[in-house]
Amino acid sequence: MKHLALLTDLYELTMMQGYFKTGNNETVIFDAFYRTNPGNGGYAVCAGLAQIIDYIKDLHFSEEDIDYLRGLGIFEEDFLDYLGAFRFTGDIYAIPEGTVIFPREPLLKVIAPIMEAQLIETALLNILNHQSLIATKAARVCYAAQGDSVLEFGLRRAQGPDAGVYGARAAVIGGCSGTSNVLCGQMFDVPVKGTHAHSWIMSFPDEYTAFRKYAELYPSACILLVDTYDTLKSGIPNAIRVFTEMRQNGIPLASYGIRMDSGDLAYLSKLARAMLDEAGFQDAVISASNDLDEYLIENLKAQGAKITSWGVGTHLITSKDCPAFGGVYKLAAIQKEDGAFLPKIKLSENTEKVTNPGNKTIYRIYEKDSGKIKADLICLAHEVFDTDKDLRLFHSLETWKKTTLKGGSYTMRELFVKVFEQGSCIYQSPAVMEIQKYCTREKETLWNETKRFANPHAVYVDLSDELFDMKRKILNEFSTGKID
């Protein structure tokens, strides 16, 4: 589904018509960000930018779209004429896909006339929220697997074709070594993997014959599903028999092993490993599936399971324990006649929902010796920093929490890249497997304490002194009634 102009909430269009009728089309800044890490984790992984780029490039209203909107009876002809010639003309900055991210920092910044910036809100959040959620879940599952191969097997349980395809892409970005989703493989040039179903075994007179026929067809990718009848008494012995025949016939055992999809995976995998090793197949893969997630994999690892490859489906492609990412899109500034941006802020009785105003960017701060992340710093876009000088950091809500980094002890990297300039895309998305390599490097900058599942260490996202002072000044003006 490529043409997505109407992938929006109705109120985006009614607000657009309101701006159109009142002559209000000032240039504004919107920030997309999220407030809480999925699964109570210590970080998230950004994904979805490539589809956002495709969406913006193709953003226009067809005649059919206009006819449909006309039929709703709430849009006037002059506004529909405007939509007929609509194209995005603004600037977009974004954090690249595969970057580890943290709550409250902008993942994407839109600078555009308000009618354009308003229209794209829903689609941007739909894409960014879903794919970042699945990439984050995949990163957590792969962390639990401790370097073992993790395959995404969730297409049949995904919430529709798009969620299956783009979810699989996000899962590969997060660390999965491949997917069962053939369309995803074709679209994004990622590895596709798979074995066979229980129905293959059941369609033959006996299990041994089914295994032998499969091995004849796929000798270089021979993973046999051993739990159709009896894993220990039938499945594994028959698999060993087939592997032995392959070896005797001079067929290279390049990629071979067994898969288990039921039972006590820790217990069965240890016995399977012993049986395979005794038969001389020490390098045979032991793969497992069956409603796996990061918690179960971590638990199986703790029990000494001998599984070396994990097929993860439903819990990954749906992020079953945390089905929503929670990203939001908020107005941060309006451009004045002189070209300067007037900062805007959203207030709330919930402190964490008070937004950060102004035209901003984000710097990531690393400990120089270890290369690990110390903090992220949200600042105004014009600010510059000298890493040879001391840098004071403080929690923007609990301001008594502060630290000073000595000059020369840290490095900084700006996270935003410019993606669109005056409506033209100036950024080339890397191939998915390149994004995965980048994401792997990104995850290595996290402390292990941030990666753990229980009570992870929080990476602080701080405000620069200048941004903090601006925000405090605006809040004080609101409290005293002096705001215009």
ChimeraX attribute file (.defattr): number of C-alpha atoms within 10 A of each C-alpha:
attribute: neighborCount
match mode: 1-to-1
recipient: residues
	/A:1	5
	/A:2	9
	/A:3	13
	/A:4	15
	/A:5	17
	/A:6	20
	/A:7	14
	/A:8	17
	/A:9	13
	/A:10	13
	/A:11	11
	/A:12	18
	/A:13	19
	/A:14	14
	/A:15	15
	/A:16	22
	/A:17	22
	/A:18	16
	/A:19	16
	/A:20	16
	/A:21	13
	/A:22	9
	/A:23	9
	/A:24	14
	/A:25	17
	/A:26	15
	/A:27	21
	/A:28	26
	/A:29	28
	/A:30	26
	/A:31	28
	/A:32	22
	/A:33	24
	/A:34	21
	/A:35	15
	/A:36	18
	/A:37	21
	/A:38	23
	/A:39	21
	/A:40	12
	/A:41	21
	/A:42	25
	/A:43	25
	/A:44	28
	/A:45	29
	/A:46	28
	/A:47	33
	/A:48	25
	/A:49	23
	/A:50	18
	/A:51	18
	/A:52	18
	/A:53	19
	/A:54	14
	/A:55	19
	/A:56	22
	/A:57	15
	/A:58	15
	/A:59	18
	/A:60	19
	/A:61	20
	/A:62	16
	/A:63	11
	/A:64	9
	/A:65	16
	/A:66	17
	/A:67	12
	/A:68	12
	/A:69	17
	/A:70	14
	/A:71	10
	/A:72	8
	/A:73	8
	/A:74	10
	/A:75	16
	/A:76	12
	/A:77	11
	/A:78	12
	/A:79	15
	/A:80	18
	/A:81	11
	/A:82	13
	/A:83	19
	/A:84	15
	/A:85	10
	/A:86	14
	/A:87	16
	/A:88	21
	/A:89	17
	/A:90	19
	/A:91	20
	/A:92	26
	/A:93	21
	/A:94	21
	/A:95	23
	/A:96	25
	/A:97	27
	/A:98	30
	/A:99	23
	/A:100	24
	/A:101	26
	/A:102	25
	/A:103	19
	/A:104	22
	/A:105	23
	/A:106	27
	/A:107	28
	/A:108	24
	/A:109	28
	/A:110	27
	/A:111	25
	/A:112	25
	/A:113	20
	/A:114	23
	/A:115	22
	/A:116	21
	/A:117	25
	/A:118	23
	/A:119	23
	/A:120	22
	/A:121	21
	/A:122	18
	/A:123	20
	/A:124	24
	/A:125	21
	/A:126	17
	/A:127	19
	/A:128	27
	/A:129	22
	/A:130	24
	/A:131	30
	/A:132	30
	/A:133	32
	/A:134	35
	/A:135	32
	/A:136	31
	/A:137	31
	/A:138	32
	/A:139	27
	/A:140	25
	/A:141	27
	/A:142	24
	/A:143	21
	/A:144	23
	/A:145	22
	/A:146	13
	/A:147	11
	/A:148	16
	/A:149	17
	/A:150	27
	/A:151	28
	/A:152	28
	/A:153	26
	/A:154	24
	/A:155	24
	/A:156	13
	/A:157	16
	/A:158	21
	/A:159	13
	/A:160	10
	/A:161	14
	/A:162	13
	/A:163	20
	/A:164	22
	/A:165	23
	/A:166	23
	/A:167	32
	/A:168	35
	/A:169	30
	/A:170	33
	/A:171	32
	/A:172	27
	/A:173	35
	/A:174	37
	/A:175	30
	/A:176	26
	/A:177	21
	/A:178	25
	/A:179	28
	/A:180	20
	/A:181	23
	/A:182	16
	/A:183	17
	/A:184	22
	/A:185	18
	/A:186	11
	/A:187	11
	/A:188	15
	/A:189	14
	/A:190	22
	/A:191	18
	/A:192	18
	/A:193	17
	/A:194	17
	/A:195	14
	/A:196	13
	/A:197	12
	/A:198	15
	/A:199	9
	/A:200	14
	/A:201	22
	/A:202	13
	/A:203	10
	/A:204	13
	/A:205	9
	/A:206	11
	/A:207	21
	/A:208	19
	/A:209	14
	/A:210	17
	/A:211	24
	/A:212	21
	/A:213	13
	/A:214	20
	/A:215	22
	/A:216	13
	/A:217	10
	/A:218	14
	/A:219	19
	/A:220	14
	/A:221	17
	/A:222	26
	/A:223	24
	/A:224	29
	/A:225	25
	/A:226	26
	/A:227	20
	/A:228	18
	/A:229	14
	/A:230	11
	/A:231	20
	/A:232	16
	/A:233	11
	/A:234	15
	/A:235	24
	/A:236	25
	/A:237	19
	/A:238	21
	/A:239	25
	/A:240	20
	/A:241	15
	/A:242	21
	/A:243	27
	/A:244	17
	/A:245	14
	/A:246	17
	/A:247	11
	/A:248	10
	/A:249	9
	/A:250	9
	/A:251	15
	/A:252	13
	/A:253	18
	/A:254	12
	/A:255	14
	/A:256	22
	/A:257	24
	/A:258	25
	/A:259	26
	/A:260	26
	/A:261	20
	/A:262	15
	/A:263	12
	/A:264	11
	/A:265	22
	/A:266	20
	/A:267	14
	/A:268	18
	/A:269	25
	/A:270	16
	/A:271	16
	/A:272	23
	/A:273	21
	/A:274	15
	/A:275	17
	/A:276	22
	/A:277	13
	/A:278	10
	/A:279	14
	/A:280	13
	/A:281	18
	/A:282	13
	/A:283	14
	/A:284	21
	/A:285	21
	/A:286	23
	/A:287	25
	/A:288	25
	/A:289	18
	/A:290	15
	/A:291	15
	/A:292	19
	/A:293	27
	/A:294	21
	/A:295	13
	/A:296	14
	/A:297	24
	/A:298	18
	/A:299	14
	/A:300	20
	/A:301	16
	/A:302	10
	/A:303	13
	/A:304	12
	/A:305	21
	/A:306	22
	/A:307	26
	/A:308	17
	/A:309	20
	/A:310	26
	/A:311	27
	/A:312	25
	/A:313	25
	/A:314	19
	/A:315	23
	/A:316	30
	/A:317	32
	/A:318	23
	/A:319	24
	/A:320	13
	/A:321	12
	/A:322	15
	/A:323	15
	/A:324	16
	/A:325	24
	/A:326	17
	/A:327	22
	/A:328	19
	/A:329	20
	/A:330	20
	/A:331	23
	/A:332	24
	/A:333	23
	/A:334	23
	/A:335	18
	/A:336	12
	/A:337	9
	/A:338	6
	/A:339	9
	/A:340	11
	/A:341	17
	/A:342	15
	/A:343	19
	/A:344	20
	/A:345	17
	/A:346	13
	/A:347	14
	/A:348	10
	/A:349	7
	/A:350	7
	/A:351	9
	/A:352	12
	/A:353	12
	/A:354	14
	/A:355	19
	/A:356	27
	/A:357	24
	/A:358	24
	/A:359	25
	/A:360	21
	/A:361	24
	/A:362	24
	/A:363	21
	/A:364	17
	/A:365	20
	/A:366	20
	/A:367	17
	/A:368	14
	/A:369	9
	/A:370	10
	/A:371	15
	/A:372	18
	/A:373	22
	/A:374	21
	/A:375	19
	/A:376	24
	/A:377	21
	/A:378	23
	/A:379	22
	/A:380	20
	/A:381	12
	/A:382	8
	/A:383	11
	/A:384	9
	/A:385	10
	/A:386	11
	/A:387	16
	/A:388	12
	/A:389	13
	/A:390	15
	/A:391	16
	/A:392	12
	/A:393	21
	/A:394	20
	/A:395	14
	/A:396	16
	/A:397	11
	/A:398	8
	/A:399	10
	/A:400	9
	/A:401	10
	/A:402	12
	/A:403	11
	/A:404	10
	/A:405	16
	/A:406	13
	/A:407	13
	/A:408	13
	/A:409	15
	/A:410	22
	/A:411	19
	/A:412	20
	/A:413	11
	/A:414	14
	/A:415	18
	/A:416	19
	/A:417	16
	/A:418	16
	/A:419	23
	/A:420	22
	/A:421	16
	/A:422	13
	/A:423	16
	/A:424	15
	/A:425	16
	/A:426	13
	/A:427	14
	/A:428	9
	/A:429	15
	/A:430	13
	/A:431	13
	/A:432	19
	/A:433	19
	/A:434	13
	/A:435	22
	/A:436	24
	/A:437	14
	/A:438	19
	/A:439	25
	/A:440	18
	/A:441	14
	/A:442	17
	/A:443	23
	/A:444	15
	/A:445	17
	/A:446	19
	/A:447	18
	/A:448	13
	/A:449	14
	/A:450	16
	/A:451	21
	/A:452	15
	/A:453	18
	/A:454	12
	/A:455	12
	/A:456	16
	/A:457	16
	/A:458	16
	/A:459	19
	/A:460	17
	/A:461	22
	/A:462	24
	/A:463	23
	/A:464	19
	/A:465	16
	/A:466	12
	/A:467	21
	/A:468	18
	/A:469	12
	/A:470	17
	/A:471	21
	/A:472	12
	/A:473	12
	/A:474	17
	/A:475	17
	/A:476	13
	/A:477	13
	/A:478	13
	/A:479	10
	/A:480	9
	/A:481	9
	/A:482	9
	/A:483	10
	/A:484	5
